[in-house]
Amino acid sequence: MIKACQAMVECLKAEGVKVVFGYPGAAICPFYDKLSDSGIRHILVRHEANGGHAASGYARMTGKPAVCIATSGPGALNLLTAIATAYADSIPLICITGQVNSDQIGRDVFQEADITGAAEPFVKHSYLVKNAQELPRIFKEAFYIAGTGRPGPVLIDVPMDIQNTLIDFSYPEKADIRSYKPAGKGNYAQIKRVMNAIFEAKRPLICVGGGVFASNARDEITRLSEVMQIPAITTMMGISVFSTDNPLFFGMLGMHGVKCANVAVKECDLLFLVGARVGDRAVRTPLSLEGSAKIIHIDIDPAEIGKNMNADLPLVGDAKLVLQQMLELAKPMEHKEWLERLNGLVAKPTFPEPKEGTIEPRKFLSQLSDAMPENTTVVADVGQNQIWTATAYKMRKGRFLTSGGMGTMGYAIPAAVGAKLADPDGTVLAVCGDGSFQMSLAELATAVQHGVDIKVVVMTNHYLGMVREVQQNAYHNRLTAVSLEGSPDFLTIAKAYGLPCMRVTCQQEAQQAIERLSHESGSFFVECIVDELAATI
Amino acid sequence: MNSVNKDTMYCKRKFIKGCYNYSVKKKECQSSMKHTISVLVENHAGVLSRISGLFSRRGFNIDSLAVGVTDDPSVSRVTIIVEGNEYTVEQVEKQLNKLIDVIKVKTLEQKEFLARELILIKISVSAEKRAEIMTIAEITGAEIVDLSMTTMTLQLADTYPHIQRFEEIIRPYGIIEEVRTGTIAIQKGSEIITIKK
């Protein structure tokens, strides 16, 4: 017999968990006590939401569920934003929260919140543990549910008395859930139909989303595109599936995407969607495509097919397995005219001359990407900085991470910390705006405390730039509550955390900053001063 | 996965102040109608709130919802009547299927199932009027299940339209309380909805 809180730690060990992110409190103390000498590394964040985002960065790099922990009530509630952010981007998380004693639930005691109720719309599944003996099964199921099928967050809420109950511990070998059978291979007959449609198409186009990363199908889709000479574009979540060096890659589509990708979507006669849910920011008018192009939609989640756009050839399955099946049937093709047409649309980026004392953010990011290691992980925050990074930073072998679905500001710094912990030898770069940076700057302490080296670039334009742009365009230029006047001196902040840092206000300084970001080891902090009214695109 | 109905949506495109907006609208010609969905779920706490939460957050309208345990005590059956077009019903089915606690979902074919609802209705009746009520009960198939000096309680299990009709007939006698279950349904013939072992 062991205590349930000890069993929880044993469950994590059995799942191979090495690092967890969290913030303790009274209701989760029994578990923390056992975590203390377990060999599992605990990263203390400075806000629970950031614990969730850090776990998200970690999970995206490892491809496995990552663990975040919070206490009952306010701790768990702070975690909600991170849970919803992970849900929107299909990131596998195991969220463990403490809960008040079972017999006190429902009495509004100190730090009590119905977190399973509150999180219900944003979790793949959740558990409020009522019987300590069920904990091992619940943990096994939680990891299985979070990491398979369409990944997502799973919440386990454990009352304090349950954590202290003695149980017989044995960890189940596998989870058997009669109502949960995630899709695997695709239907063979449908795959043949899909291949025939591709063979017949004159202007086929591949569009990939985050699902390609979720199923680890980067190689398969790149090979299919190469063998069949099909041009490819991505959604924001799909950025970095294809290297920007790839001659078949034509950039990101959507509201903030590049012209050539958007024209490609309009002109193609066959659109082949892989792990992309056709969100409103990706395809402005998904349904207008229905007439003009044949649509093939591969997704592991049947509910995504036909939700935003009808597919002529829906194909439910795991992208990796389906693409492998397709590769077996693939034969070399040529689409010279079509590729010429698209290549003709590729515009060499031109950057406006920046005002005195400022730099052009896209030019900076573009030059930075030339200097940084090829496999750098880039974490873009949310706002103008996100679009600048998505469109100007040339991703090659590294991963691009951002909060694509939920657009949660403050994601970059904690997610970068998580990503770096998952890939300690790699370089991780976080790009923020001055708004989003101030939402999670406290996490610099997390990085310092745990010796996590990250490169941080903050684009300062003294505005919540993207909202300001909306107000300029749609609200008669009445700027309301978007000025960030009163912000502190960020270099003083960086210095206070003991980080080497510099400010960039001209091209010469930009070169120095790029040199130091790309060549110095350890953390480095750069603030770029950007024109107050710089445009997103 | 069968091909999804091609006519379930159409698109509207607008250009507003520098940014495109689009909206998905139900095809106008496709009329909204009632659909009966039978759902087998794990019989444990919290399942019903997951289902009702799903309906409200996805904007589906529930007309009626009834839950009860099945012959297998670990499984409950939820019968839901939802109003909407084909697109809505397809989404309801798919989204319900995504809930881990949902074991099986089936939309019952129109006219291929039997549906029943139960009503308990208490009316205020003086001794002279009792015979009249008993005649109505006999004709409609209702039972008189309780009697007091001043009231009578009737019970009827029937289809929704018949229950509505019955209620209309009884109303003039003075309804003082009415209790109804949601509709439950079962397929006709040998068809069943069951869990594969």
Interface residues (C-beta under 8 A of the other chain):
Chain A: T116 G117 E120 P121 K124 H125 L128 K130 I145 I177 R178 S179 Y180 N187 Q190 M255 D280 R284 T285 P286 L287 S288 E290 D301 P302 A303 I305 G306 K307 N308 N310 A311 D312 L313 P314 L315 V316 N473 A474
Chain B: M1 S3 V4 N5 K6 T8 M9 Y10 C11 R13 I16 K17 G18 C19 Y20 N21 Y22 V24 E42 A45 G46 S49 R50 G53 R57 Y87 E90 Q91 K94 Q95 N97 K98 I100 D101 V102 I103 K104 I195
